[in-house]
């Protein structure tokens, strides 16, 4: 991770900045930034994508972390954890969200 530009994306700026401070301390890399992103909110996803595209010309590695199971209290019959209604704020199913191709 030396000299890599790293983005930590998440809903909580406070938690993101805590993770950034720890990463900087552990690696010495100061090229670590927070990207506000709520995967259950389509406009947030589009906004984060636009922000990243405006700052970077490429993405070499993407690491995804599973969500906190306590955040999604209902286990639906398929075995997938979802919020009670299983929908984003815009009414899309959280298990199979598809972002429209046009982001404006």
Buried (B, 14 or more C-beta within 10 A) or exposed (E): EEEEEBBBBBBEEEEBBEBBEEBBEEBEBEEBBBBBBBBBBBEBBBBBBEBBEEEEEEEEEEEEEEBEEEEBEEEEEEEEBBEEEBBBEEEBEBEEBEEEEEEE
